[in-house]
Amino acid sequence: NVSPDVFTSGVRVSGSLSALFDGGSVLVNFDEETEASLYIYLFADSTRGSEFLLFKLPNVKINSADKSTDGQALQVSGDFSAGKYVGASTVIEGTTILINDSTVTA
């Protein structure tokens, strides 16, 4: 028995994030209740050409946000949920989450 590479049933993706920003653009998406993309890169080390994992969520909505300042930077903490991308772009995959492992070749 082998697990399939693609699952056709629905998936629920949600999480929490904390980040430092030099501007308030992430809060505009929250205030206007618009979707945005979230890319999470995890590198094996700090060398050039390091192996990595990429988690791509093309349709994320920020559900709650708290902001505070940390010196010059704006700190934002909040919760998000991700849904399937259903827009008209031909360069964005019609999926909820895409995972790319740099060590796997086709």
N, CA, C and O atoms as CSV, one atom per row, in Angstrom:
chain,resi,resn,atom,element,x,y,z
A,1,ASN,N,N,0.837,-1.186,0.000
A,1,ASN,CA,C,0.000,0.000,0.000
A,1,ASN,C,C,0.880,1.247,0.000
A,1,ASN,O,O,1.828,1.368,0.777
A,2,VAL,N,N,0.540,2.151,-0.882
A,2,VAL,CA,C,1.291,3.390,-1.018
A,2,VAL,C,C,0.335,4.567,-0.864
A,2,VAL,O,O,-0.771,4.562,-1.405
A,3,SER,N,N,0.777,5.565,-0.122
A,3,SER,CA,C,-0.034,6.770,0.057
A,3,SER,C,C,0.036,7.612,-1.207
A,3,SER,O,O,1.110,7.740,-1.795
A,4,PRO,N,N,-1.086,8.192,-1.643
A,4,PRO,CA,C,-1.054,9.027,-2.854
A,4,PRO,C,C,-0.329,10.349,-2.615
A,4,PRO,O,O,-0.221,10.813,-1.480
A,5,ASP,N,N,0.161,10.944,-3.690
A,5,ASP,CA,C,0.826,12.246,-3.602
A,5,ASP,C,C,-0.164,13.390,-3.498
A,5,ASP,O,O,0.152,14.438,-2.936
A,6,VAL,N,N,-1.354,13.199,-4.033
A,6,VAL,CA,C,-2.367,14.246,-4.061
A,6,VAL,C,C,-3.640,13.714,-3.413
A,6,VAL,O,O,-4.141,12.654,-3.787
A,7,PHE,N,N,-4.146,14.443,-2.458
A,7,PHE,CA,C,-5.393,14.093,-1.798
A,7,PHE,C,C,-6.473,15.030,-2.317
A,7,PHE,O,O,-6.275,16.245,-2.328
A,8,THR,N,N,-7.592,14.503,-2.741
A,8,THR,CA,C,-8.641,15.341,-3.324
A,8,THR,C,C,-9.660,15.825,-2.304
A,8,THR,O,O,-10.462,16.704,-2.619
A,9,SER,N,N,-9.654,15.290,-1.114
A,9,SER,CA,C,-10.607,15.755,-0.102
A,9,SER,C,C,-10.153,17.093,0.471
A,9,SER,O,O,-9.008,17.503,0.277
A,10,GLY,N,N,-11.057,17.769,1.178
A,10,GLY,CA,C,-10.762,19.081,1.745
A,10,GLY,C,C,-9.750,19.018,2.871
A,10,GLY,O,O,-9.557,17.971,3.490
A,11,VAL,N,N,-9.117,20.125,3.125
A,11,VAL,CA,C,-8.151,20.237,4.209
A,11,VAL,C,C,-8.391,21.569,4.915
A,11,VAL,O,O,-8.711,22.572,4.276
A,12,ARG,N,N,-8.236,21.568,6.225
A,12,ARG,CA,C,-8.370,22.800,7.007
A,12,ARG,C,C,-6.994,23.203,7.503
A,12,ARG,O,O,-6.282,22.409,8.120
A,13,VAL,N,N,-6.631,24.438,7.229
A,13,VAL,CA,C,-5.334,24.952,7.637
A,13,VAL,C,C,-5.564,26.209,8.454
A,13,VAL,O,O,-6.249,27.130,8.010
A,14,SER,N,N,-4.991,26.246,9.648
A,14,SER,CA,C,-5.063,27.442,10.484
A,14,SER,C,C,-3.798,27.496,11.327
A,14,SER,O,O,-3.095,26.497,11.479
A,15,GLY,N,N,-3.520,28.668,11.868
A,15,GLY,CA,C,-2.327,28.805,12.681
A,15,GLY,C,C,-2.236,30.161,13.328
A,15,GLY,O,O,-3.131,30.998,13.208
A,16,SER,N,N,-1.144,30.356,14.011
A,16,SER,CA,C,-0.843,31.612,14.676
A,16,SER,C,C,0.511,32.098,14.183
A,16,SER,O,O,1.374,31.297,13.823
A,17,LEU,N,N,0.689,33.406,14.168
A,17,LEU,CA,C,1.968,33.950,13.748
A,17,LEU,C,C,2.305,35.174,14.566
A,17,LEU,O,O,1.432,35.873,15.080
A,18,SER,N,N,3.590,35.410,14.668
A,18,SER,CA,C,4.126,36.640,15.254
A,18,SER,C,C,5.235,37.100,14.339
A,18,SER,O,O,6.054,36.291,13.901
A,19,ALA,N,N,5.276,38.382,14.043
A,19,ALA,CA,C,6.271,38.890,13.106
A,19,ALA,C,C,6.590,40.344,13.421
A,19,ALA,O,O,5.799,41.054,14.042
A,20,LEU,N,N,7.767,40.768,12.978
A,20,LEU,CA,C,8.182,42.161,13.075
A,20,LEU,C,C,8.112,42.786,11.697
A,20,LEU,O,O,8.551,42.183,10.717
A,21,PHE,N,N,7.563,43.991,11.612
A,21,PHE,CA,C,7.412,44.702,10.345
A,21,PHE,C,C,7.940,46.114,10.490
A,21,PHE,O,O,7.973,46.673,11.586
A,22,ASP,N,N,8.351,46.681,9.369
A,22,ASP,CA,C,8.755,48.088,9.395
A,22,ASP,C,C,7.641,48.984,8.876
A,22,ASP,O,O,7.840,50.182,8.673
A,23,GLY,N,N,6.464,48.397,8.663
A,23,GLY,CA,C,5.291,49.150,8.219
A,23,GLY,C,C,4.040,48.380,8.585
A,23,GLY,O,O,4.133,47.301,9.171
A,24,GLY,N,N,2.886,48.898,8.260
A,24,GLY,CA,C,1.638,48.275,8.669
A,24,GLY,C,C,0.893,47.557,7.574
A,24,GLY,O,O,-0.323,47.397,7.680
A,25,SER,N,N,1.577,47.106,6.503
A,25,SER,CA,C,0.865,46.515,5.364
A,25,SER,C,C,0.085,45.261,5.743
A,25,SER,O,O,-0.990,45.029,5.191
A,26,VAL,N,N,0.589,44.452,6.660
A,26,VAL,CA,C,-0.139,43.246,7.047
A,26,VAL,C,C,-1.447,43.607,7.738
A,26,VAL,O,O,-2.427,42.871,7.627
A,27,LEU,N,N,-1.473,44.721,8.444
A,27,LEU,CA,C,-2.694,45.142,9.125
A,27,LEU,C,C,-3.739,45.653,8.149
A,27,LEU,O,O,-4.934,45.583,8.434
A,28,VAL,N,N,-3.310,46.165,7.002
A,28,VAL,CA,C,-4.262,46.599,5.977
A,28,VAL,C,C,-5.068,45.396,5.495
A,28,VAL,O,O,-6.285,45.494,5.337
A,29,ASN,N,N,-4.398,44.252,5.257
A,29,ASN,CA,C,-5.112,43.038,4.852
A,29,ASN,C,C,-6.119,42.613,5.916
A,29,ASN,O,O,-7.216,42.162,5.587
A,30,PHE,N,N,-5.755,42.754,7.182
A,30,PHE,CA,C,-6.673,42.403,8.268
A,30,PHE,C,C,-7.842,43.382,8.313
A,30,PHE,O,O,-9.000,42.969,8.366
A,31,ASP,N,N,-7.542,44.671,8.292
A,31,ASP,CA,C,-8.597,45.688,8.375
A,31,ASP,C,C,-9.583,45.595,7.212
A,31,ASP,O,O,-10.786,45.775,7.400
A,32,GLU,N,N,-9.076,45.314,6.014
A,32,GLU,CA,C,-9.933,45.249,4.830
A,32,GLU,C,C,-10.480,43.847,4.566
A,32,GLU,O,O,-11.210,43.629,3.599
A,33,GLU,N,N,-10.120,42.899,5.435
A,33,GLU,CA,C,-10.576,41.506,5.323
A,33,GLU,C,C,-10.269,40.921,3.944
A,33,GLU,O,O,-11.102,40.235,3.350
A,34,THR,N,N,-9.070,41.198,3.445
A,34,THR,CA,C,-8.651,40.663,2.157
A,34,THR,C,C,-7.682,39.501,2.363
A,34,THR,O,O,-7.015,39.399,3.392
A,35,GLU,N,N,-7.624,38.632,1.360
A,35,GLU,CA,C,-6.734,37.493,1.415
A,35,GLU,C,C,-5.335,37.903,0.970
A,35,GLU,O,O,-5.160,38.870,0.229
A,36,ALA,N,N,-4.352,37.154,1.434
A,36,ALA,CA,C,-2.964,37.361,1.050
A,36,ALA,C,C,-2.291,35.994,0.969
A,36,ALA,O,O,-2.863,34.986,1.385
A,37,SER,N,N,-1.096,35.967,0.439
A,37,SER,CA,C,-0.318,34.729,0.387
A,37,SER,C,C,0.658,34.701,1.549
A,37,SER,O,O,1.142,35.742,1.992
A,38,LEU,N,N,0.943,33.495,2.040
A,38,LEU,CA,C,1.913,33.311,3.116
A,38,LEU,C,C,2.914,32.258,2.669
A,38,LEU,O,O,2.538,31.136,2.330
A,39,TYR,N,N,4.195,32.627,2.669
A,39,TYR,CA,C,5.274,31.716,2.306
A,39,TYR,C,C,6.146,31.510,3.538
A,39,TYR,O,O,6.583,32.477,4.163
A,40,ILE,N,N,6.398,30.256,3.888
A,40,ILE,CA,C,7.241,29.939,5.034
A,40,ILE,C,C,8.413,29.112,4.532
A,40,ILE,O,O,8.229,27.982,4.079
A,41,TYR,N,N,9.622,29.669,4.612
A,41,TYR,CA,C,10.839,28.979,4.210
A,41,TYR,C,C,11.559,28.488,5.460
A,41,TYR,O,O,11.773,29.257,6.397
A,42,LEU,N,N,11.925,27.236,5.477
A,42,LEU,CA,C,12.715,26.663,6.557
A,42,LEU,C,C,14.017,26.148,5.950
A,42,LEU,O,O,14.007,25.168,5.205
A,43,PHE,N,N,15.130,26.798,6.260
A,43,PHE,CA,C,16.427,26.436,5.698
A,43,PHE,C,C,17.174,25.496,6.641
A,43,PHE,O,O,17.068,25.620,7.861
A,44,ALA,N,N,17.930,24.554,6.070
A,44,ALA,CA,C,18.708,23.605,6.869
A,44,ALA,C,C,19.857,24.306,7.589
A,44,ALA,O,O,20.207,23.942,8.711
A,45,ASP,N,N,20.441,25.312,6.940
A,45,ASP,CA,C,21.528,26.079,7.536
A,45,ASP,C,C,21.627,27.422,6.821
A,45,ASP,O,O,20.794,27.738,5.971
A,46,SER,N,N,22.635,28.205,7.162
A,46,SER,CA,C,22.746,29.554,6.599
A,46,SER,C,C,23.657,29.633,5.377
A,46,SER,O,O,23.977,30.730,4.920
A,47,THR,N,N,24.079,28.486,4.840
A,47,THR,CA,C,24.956,28.509,3.678
A,47,THR,C,C,24.174,28.776,2.398
A,47,THR,O,O,22.976,28.502,2.320
A,48,ARG,N,N,24.859,29.310,1.403
A,48,ARG,CA,C,24.250,29.544,0.098
A,48,ARG,C,C,23.906,28.189,-0.519
A,48,ARG,O,O,24.724,27.270,-0.498
A,49,GLY,N,N,22.715,28.069,-1.059
A,49,GLY,CA,C,22.301,26.800,-1.662
A,49,GLY,C,C,21.856,25.767,-0.640
A,49,GLY,O,O,21.813,24.574,-0.942
A,50,SER,N,N,21.528,26.209,0.561
A,50,SER,CA,C,21.090,25.303,1.619
A,50,SER,C,C,19.824,24.558,1.223
A,50,SER,O,O,18.983,25.090,0.498
A,51,GLU,N,N,19.692,23.326,1.700
A,51,GLU,CA,C,18.438,22.603,1.515
A,51,GLU,C,C,17.342,23.356,2.268
A,51,GLU,O,O,17.614,24.056,3.244
A,52,PHE,N,N,16.094,23.203,1.802
A,52,PHE,CA,C,15.006,23.949,2.426
A,52,PHE,C,C,13.680,23.223,2.253
A,52,PHE,O,O,13.533,22.345,1.403
A,53,LEU,N,N,12.739,23.608,3.071
A,53,LEU,CA,C,11.325,23.278,2.906
A,53,LEU,C,C,10.590,24.585,2.708
A,53,LEU,O,O,10.874,25.574,3.384
A,54,LEU,N,N,9.645,24.591,1.782
A,54,LEU,CA,C,8.813,25.766,1.537
A,54,LEU,C,C,7.363,25.364,1.731
A,54,LEU,O,O,6.888,24.411,1.113
A,55,PHE,N,N,6.668,26.083,2.581
A,55,PHE,CA,C,5.237,25.920,2.761
A,55,PHE,C,C,4.581,27.149,2.150
A,55,PHE,O,O,4.819,28.270,2.599
A,56,LYS,N,N,3.763,26.944,1.138
A,56,LYS,CA,C,3.118,28.051,0.425
A,56,LYS,C,C,1.616,27.953,0.620
A,56,LYS,O,O,0.996,26.951,0.264
A,57,LEU,N,N,1.041,28.994,1.186
A,57,LEU,CA,C,-0.401,29.083,1.379
A,57,LEU,C,C,-0.879,30.272,0.554
A,57,LEU,O,O,-0.719,31.414,0.986
A,58,PRO,N,N,-1.465,30.038,-0.629
A,58,PRO,CA,C,-1.783,31.142,-1.531
A,58,PRO,C,C,-3.018,31.962,-1.161
A,58,PRO,O,O,-3.250,33.013,-1.758
A,59,ASN,N,N,-3.815,31.509,-0.193
A,59,ASN,CA,C,-5.049,32.214,0.140
A,59,ASN,C,C,-5.236,32.218,1.660
A,59,ASN,O,O,-5.917,31.353,2.211
A,60,VAL,N,N,-4.634,33.184,2.320
A,60,VAL,CA,C,-4.665,33.271,3.784
A,60,VAL,C,C,-5.450,34.504,4.198
A,60,VAL,O,O,-5.336,35.568,3.591
A,61,LYS,N,N,-6.243,34.339,5.237
A,61,LYS,CA,C,-6.986,35.468,5.805
A,61,LYS,C,C,-6.604,35.584,7.279
A,61,LYS,O,O,-6.646,34.603,8.022
A,62,ILE,N,N,-6.231,36.795,7.688
A,62,ILE,CA,C,-5.880,37.043,9.083
A,62,ILE,C,C,-7.164,37.283,9.858
A,62,ILE,O,O,-7.914,38.217,9.572
A,63,ASN,N,N,-7.409,36.417,10.857
A,63,ASN,CA,C,-8.660,36.469,11.606
A,63,ASN,C,C,-8.592,37.381,12.822
A,63,ASN,O,O,-9.599,37.972,13.212
A,64,SER,N,N,-7.418,37.500,13.421
A,64,SER,CA,C,-7.253,38.379,14.578
A,64,SER,C,C,-5.839,38.923,14.542
A,64,SER,O,O,-4.923,38.261,14.055
A,65,ALA,N,N,-5.665,40.116,15.054
A,65,ALA,CA,C,-4.335,40.723,15.061
A,65,ALA,C,C,-4.199,41.657,16.246
A,65,ALA,O,O,-5.091,42.452,16.541
A,66,ASP,N,N,-3.073,41.545,16.912
A,66,ASP,CA,C,-2.704,42.459,17.988
A,66,ASP,C,C,-1.371,43.075,17.597
A,66,ASP,O,O,-0.468,42.382,17.129
A,67,LYS,N,N,-1.258,44.358,17.789
A,67,LYS,CA,C,0.002,44.998,17.428
A,67,LYS,C,C,0.607,45.693,18.634
A,67,LYS,O,O,-0.092,46.159,19.534
A,68,SER,N,N,1.921,45.747,18.620
A,68,SER,CA,C,2.671,46.469,19.633
A,68,SER,C,C,3.962,46.936,18.965
A,68,SER,O,O,4.282,46.506,17.857
A,69,THR,N,N,4.686,47.797,19.624
A,69,THR,CA,C,5.935,48.273,19.055
A,69,THR,C,C,7.099,47.686,19.819
A,69,THR,O,O,7.033,47.474,21.029
A,70,ASP,N,N,8.162,47.431,19.088
A,70,ASP,CA,C,9.410,46.927,19.653
A,70,ASP,C,C,10.510,47.820,19.100
A,70,ASP,O,O,11.134,47.489,18.092
A,71,GLY,N,N,10.748,48.945,19.753
A,71,GLY,CA,C,11.675,49.927,19.223
A,71,GLY,C,C,11.072,50.577,17.990
A,71,GLY,O,O,9.963,51.106,18.052
A,72,GLN,N,N,11.782,50.546,16.877
A,72,GLN,CA,C,11.311,51.109,15.618
A,72,GLN,C,C,10.353,50.179,14.885
A,72,GLN,O,O,9.608,50.614,14.006
A,73,ALA,N,N,10.373,48.893,15.247
A,73,ALA,CA,C,9.597,47.890,14.509
A,73,ALA,C,C,8.197,47.734,15.087
A,73,ALA,O,O,7.956,47.981,16.269
A,74,LEU,N,N,7.286,47.317,14.219
A,74,LEU,CA,C,5.918,47.012,14.606
A,74,LEU,C,C,5.805,45.504,14.756
A,74,LEU,O,O,6.104,44.765,13.819
A,75,GLN,N,N,5.378,45.039,15.924
A,75,GLN,CA,C,5.204,43.607,16.161
A,75,GLN,C,C,3.732,43.270,16.021
A,75,GLN,O,O,2.877,43.922,16.620
A,76,VAL,N,N,3.438,42.244,15.223
A,76,VAL,CA,C,2.068,41.807,14.991
A,76,VAL,C,C,1.956,40.339,15.377
A,76,VAL,O,O,2.780,39.520,14.970
A,77,SER,N,N,0.942,40.010,16.156
A,77,SER,CA,C,0.634,38.628,16.511
A,77,SER,C,C,-0.814,38.384,16.155
A,77,SER,O,O,-1.659,39.255,16.362
A,78,GLY,N,N,-1.114,37.212,15.624
A,78,GLY,CA,C,-2.497,36.946,15.262
A,78,GLY,C,C,-2.724,35.526,14.803
A,78,GLY,O,O,-1.800,34.715,14.734
A,79,ASP,N,N,-3.968,35.245,14.492
A,79,ASP,CA,C,-4.389,33.936,14.003
A,79,ASP,C,C,-4.787,34.070,12.539
A,79,ASP,O,O,-5.254,35.124,12.106
A,80,PHE,N,N,-4.599,32.996,11.784
A,80,PHE,CA,C,-4.981,33.003,10.378
A,80,PHE,C,C,-5.624,31.681,10.005
A,80,PHE,O,O,-5.463,30.677,10.698
A,81,SER,N,N,-6.351,31.696,8.903
A,81,SER,CA,C,-6.878,30.471,8.305
A,81,SER,C,C,-6.568,30.528,6.816
A,81,SER,O,O,-6.468,31.608,6.233
A,82,ALA,N,N,-6.420,29.363,6.210
A,82,ALA,CA,C,-6.097,29.293,4.791
A,82,ALA,C,C,-7.190,28.534,4.068
A,82,ALA,O,O,-7.738,27.562,4.586
A,83,GLY,N,N,-7.500,28.989,2.865
A,83,GLY,CA,C,-8.486,28.325,2.028
A,83,GLY,C,C,-7.911,28.070,0.651
A,83,GLY,O,O,-6.825,28.551,0.328
A,84,LYS,N,N,-8.622,27.328,-0.151
A,84,LYS,CA,C,-8.176,27.021,-1.503
A,84,LYS,C,C,-8.173,28.287,-2.347
A,84,LYS,O,O,-9.124,29.067,-2.309
A,85,TYR,N,N,-7.097,28.493,-3.112
A,85,TYR,CA,C,-7.025,29.630,-4.012
A,85,TYR,C,C,-7.938,29.363,-5.202
A,85,TYR,O,O,-7.811,28.342,-5.877
A,86,VAL,N,N,-8.861,30.291,-5.453
A,86,VAL,CA,C,-9.815,30.132,-6.556
A,86,VAL,C,C,-9.794,31.341,-7.486
A,86,VAL,O,O,-10.746,31.562,-8.235
A,87,GLY,N,N,-8.728,32.117,-7.444
A,87,GLY,CA,C,-8.623,33.310,-8.280
A,87,GLY,C,C,-8.322,32.977,-9.733
A,87,GLY,O,O,-8.265,31.811,-10.124
A,88,ALA,N,N,-8.134,34.016,-10.512
A,88,ALA,CA,C,-7.949,33.870,-11.956
A,88,ALA,C,C,-6.484,33.776,-12.376
A,88,ALA,O,O,-6.207,33.583,-13.560
A,89,SER,N,N,-5.548,33.905,-11.458
A,89,SER,CA,C,-4.133,33.880,-11.819
A,89,SER,C,C,-3.725,32.513,-12.354
A,89,SER,O,O,-4.145,31.480,-11.832
A,90,THR,N,N,-2.911,32.518,-13.392
A,90,THR,CA,C,-2.417,31.255,-13.944
A,90,THR,C,C,-1.065,30.862,-13.349
A,90,THR,O,O,-0.546,29.789,-13.654
A,91,VAL,N,N,-0.493,31.716,-12.509
A,91,VAL,CA,C,0.795,31.402,-11.894
A,91,VAL,C,C,0.665,30.975,-10.434
A,91,VAL,O,O,1.662,30.619,-9.805
A,92,ILE,N,N,-0.540,31.005,-9.893
A,92,ILE,CA,C,-0.791,30.560,-8.521
A,92,ILE,C,C,-1.587,29.266,-8.584
A,92,ILE,O,O,-2.610,29.184,-9.264
A,93,GLU,N,N,-1.108,28.266,-7.872
A,93,GLU,CA,C,-1.766,26.971,-7.885
A,93,GLU,C,C,-3.136,27.041,-7.216
A,93,GLU,O,O,-3.310,27.754,-6.228
A,94,GLY,N,N,-4.103,26.306,-7.748
A,94,GLY,CA,C,-5.435,26.229,-7.162
A,94,GLY,C,C,-5.456,25.209,-6.047
A,94,GLY,O,O,-6.032,24.130,-6.188
A,95,THR,N,N,-4.825,25.553,-4.937
A,95,THR,CA,C,-4.683,24.635,-3.812
A,95,THR,C,C,-4.729,25.412,-2.503
A,95,THR,O,O,-4.673,26.642,-2.509
A,96,THR,N,N,-4.829,24.709,-1.393
A,96,THR,CA,C,-4.796,25.336,-0.079
A,96,THR,C,C,-3.378,25.458,0.432
A,96,THR,O,O,-2.999,26.486,0.992
A,97,ILE,N,N,-2.583,24.397,0.239
A,97,ILE,CA,C,-1.200,24.400,0.714
A,97,ILE,C,C,-0.329,23.639,-0.263
A,97,ILE,O,O,-0.721,22.592,-0.779
A,98,LEU,N,N,0.836,24.164,-0.509
A,98,LEU,CA,C,1.829,23.523,-1.364
A,98,LEU,C,C,3.102,23.374,-0.561
A,98,LEU,O,O,3.552,24.342,0.052
A,99,ILE,N,N,3.692,22.202,-0.544
A,99,ILE,CA,C,4.927,21.946,0.201
A,99,ILE,C,C,5.995,21.555,-0.799
A,99,ILE,O,O,5.808,20.639,-1.600
A,100,ASN,N,N,7.120,22.259,-0.747
A,100,ASN,CA,C,8.239,21.995,-1.653
A,100,ASN,C,C,9.454,21.625,-0.820
A,100,ASN,O,O,9.876,22.397,0.041
A,101,ASP,N,N,10.019,20.453,-1.069
A,101,ASP,CA,C,11.224,19.971,-0.409
A,101,ASP,C,C,12.348,20.029,-1.446
A,101,ASP,O,O,12.271,19.364,-2.479
A,102,SER,N,N,13.377,20.807,-1.180
A,102,SER,CA,C,14.446,20.987,-2.164
A,102,SER,C,C,15.254,19.711,-2.401
A,102,SER,O,O,16.003,19.636,-3.374
A,103,THR,N,N,15.118,18.713,-1.534
A,103,THR,CA,C,15.890,17.482,-1.705
A,103,THR,C,C,15.177,16.459,-2.573
A,103,THR,O,O,15.755,15.427,-2.916
A,104,VAL,N,N,13.929,16.732,-2.931
A,104,VAL,CA,C,13.150,15.780,-3.737
A,104,VAL,C,C,13.179,16.241,-5.189
A,104,VAL,O,O,12.909,17.403,-5.491
A,105,THR,N,N,13.507,15.317,-6.077
A,105,THR,CA,C,13.502,15.622,-7.493
A,105,THR,C,C,12.400,14.818,-8.169
A,105,THR,O,O,12.009,13.754,-7.691
A,106,ALA,N,N,11.910,15.337,-9.275
A,106,ALA,CA,C,10.805,14.682,-9.992
A,106,ALA,C,C,11.265,13.418,-10.667
A,106,ALA,O,O,10.468,12.739,-11.315
